[in-house]
Amino acid sequence: MVVLARLGMAACIVLAIAGIARAQLGADDFLIVPGQRIGPVRVGMALTDAETRMGAPKSAFPAANNQGTINTWFATVRNRDGTMSMGSTGGLYAVVDAAGVIRQAGVHYDPRFVTATHLHTGVSEAAVRSALGEPSNVYNEHGYHELAYVMAGITFSVVDDRKTRGYQSVYEIVVYAPQH
């Protein structure tokens, strides 16, 4: 009887460990593929599918210019005016359209996510340009600028504000359907 109890306990432990291993992200889940995905969040997938893989987003708020909803899997910041922003925490997010389809996948201040050419948040603009060449567009924004490689479906945002964490480095990478 004691032997059966111990075998039963051992089987439960093995199953629990297998469940934990399955729930953890693998190396491929940190890969950024331009025009396709960041980790498990794929452009064109339903938000419900991402939630099955990642769990429910920690926050959701309207994207600028009615471009959908931003769903984040990391804590966000409520601004004084009541709007939400991503602040300086890190993780994955998705911009989702009204039909619940992911149109953009993004990573914010999280260097675990990396391209096959070793680009991640925290690298310099020079590293991006060295790996990918000149961007098709450069957009200057308040406090940062974007290096857009639209034909590849990837944009890197670089901090320009000396007071902001990550000055002169990439703080955000966004993947979207390539534009030809």
C-alpha positions in Angstrom: 0.0 0.0 0.0 2.8 2.4 0.9 4.6 1.5 -2.4 1.4 2.4 -4.4 1.0 5.7 -2.5 4.7 6.6 -3.3 4.2 5.7 -6.9 1.1 7.8 -7.1 2.9 10.7 -5.5 5.9 10.3 -7.9 3.5 10.3 -10.9 1.8 13.5 -9.7 5.2 15.2 -9.3 6.3 14.1 -12.8 3.0 15.4 -14.3 3.3 18.7 -12.4 6.9 19.2 -13.6 5.8 18.4 -17.2 3.0 20.9 -17.0 5.4 23.6 -15.7 7.9 22.9 -18.5 5.1 23.1 -21.1 3.9 26.5 -19.7 7.3 28.1 -19.8 8.5 29.9 -22.9 11.1 28.1 -25.0 14.0 29.8 -26.9 11.9 30.1 -30.1 9.3 32.0 -28.1 11.8 34.9 -27.8 12.5 35.1 -31.6 11.6 38.2 -33.5 10.8 37.4 -37.1 10.3 40.6 -39.2 6.9 40.7 -40.9 5.6 37.7 -38.9 5.9 37.6 -35.1 7.6 38.5 -31.9 7.8 35.4 -29.7 4.4 33.7 -29.6 2.5 36.8 -30.8 1.9 36.6 -34.6 0.7 39.2 -36.9 -2.7 38.1 -38.3 -3.5 35.8 -35.4 -6.6 36.2 -33.3 -6.1 37.8 -29.9 -7.9 34.9 -28.3 -5.2 32.6 -29.7 -2.5 34.8 -28.2 -4.4 34.7 -24.9 -4.5 30.9 -25.0 -0.7 30.8 -25.3 0.2 33.8 -23.1 -2.8 34.2 -20.7 -5.0 37.3 -20.5 -3.3 40.6 -21.2 -2.5 42.7 -18.1 -3.9 45.8 -19.7 -5.8 47.0 -22.8 -6.2 50.6 -23.9 -7.0 52.5 -27.1 -4.2 53.0 -29.6 -3.7 56.5 -31.0 -5.8 57.7 -33.9 -8.4 54.9 -33.5 -5.9 52.3 -34.7 -7.3 49.6 -32.5 -6.5 48.5 -29.0 -3.1 47.9 -27.4 -3.1 44.8 -25.3 0.0 44.4 -23.1 1.4 41.4 -21.2 3.2 43.7 -18.8 2.2 46.4 -16.3 1.4 49.8 -17.8 1.1 53.3 -16.4 -1.9 55.5 -16.0 -1.1 59.1 -16.8 -2.4 62.2 -14.9 -4.9 62.9 -17.7 -6.3 59.3 -17.4 -4.7 57.9 -20.5 -2.5 54.8 -20.4 1.1 54.5 -21.6 3.6 51.7 -21.5 6.1 53.6 -19.3 9.5 52.1 -18.9 8.5 48.5 -18.0 9.1 45.8 -20.5 7.4 43.0 -22.3 5.2 42.0 -25.2 2.2 43.8 -26.6 -0.2 43.6 -29.5 -2.2 46.1 -31.5 -5.5 44.5 -32.2 -8.2 45.6 -34.7 -12.0 45.7 -34.1 -12.3 42.2 -35.4 -9.9 40.9 -32.7 -7.0 40.3 -35.1 -3.4 41.2 -34.2 -2.1 43.8 -36.7 1.2 44.6 -34.9 3.3 42.8 -32.4 5.6 44.8 -30.3 8.3 44.4 -27.6 8.9 47.3 -25.2 12.2 47.4 -23.1 12.7 43.6 -23.1 16.0 42.4 -24.5 15.1 38.8 -24.1 13.3 39.0 -27.5 15.9 39.0 -30.3 16.1 38.7 -34.1 18.2 36.2 -36.0 20.7 39.0 -36.5 21.0 39.6 -32.7 19.0 42.8 -32.7 16.9 43.5 -29.5 15.9 46.4 -27.3 19.0 48.0 -25.8 21.1 47.9 -29.0 22.3 51.1 -30.7 21.0 52.6 -33.8 24.3 51.9 -35.5 23.8 48.1 -34.7 20.4 48.2 -36.4 21.7 50.0 -39.5 24.8 47.7 -39.7 22.6 44.6 -39.6 19.7 45.8 -41.9 21.1 48.7 -43.9 19.4 52.1 -44.3 15.8 52.2 -43.3 13.1 52.9 -45.9 11.7 55.7 -43.6 12.9 57.6 -40.5 10.1 59.2 -38.5 11.1 61.9 -36.0 8.8 61.9 -33.0 8.9 63.8 -29.6 11.7 62.2 -27.6 12.4 59.4 -30.0 12.7 58.5 -33.7 11.7 55.4 -35.6 13.8 53.4 -38.1 11.2 51.8 -40.4 12.0 48.9 -42.7 8.5 48.7 -44.2 9.3 46.1 -46.9 10.6 43.7 -44.2 7.8 44.6 -41.7 9.8 45.8 -38.8 10.4 49.2 -37.0 12.9 50.1 -34.3 12.2 53.0 -32.0 15.3 54.8 -30.6 15.3 57.1 -27.5 16.4 60.7 -28.2 15.6 62.2 -24.8 18.6 62.3 -22.5 16.2 62.0 -19.5 14.7 58.8 -20.7 15.9 55.3 -19.9 17.9 53.9 -22.8 19.1 57.2 -24.3 20.4 56.6 -27.9 19.3 52.9 -27.9 16.4 50.9 -29.2 13.6 50.8 -26.6 10.9 49.2 -28.8 10.6 46.9 -31.8 7.4 46.5 -33.8 6.6 43.8 -36.3 3.8 44.2 -38.9 2.8 42.9 -42.3 5.4 43.9 -44.9 4.4 46.8 -47.1 5.4 46.6 -50.7 
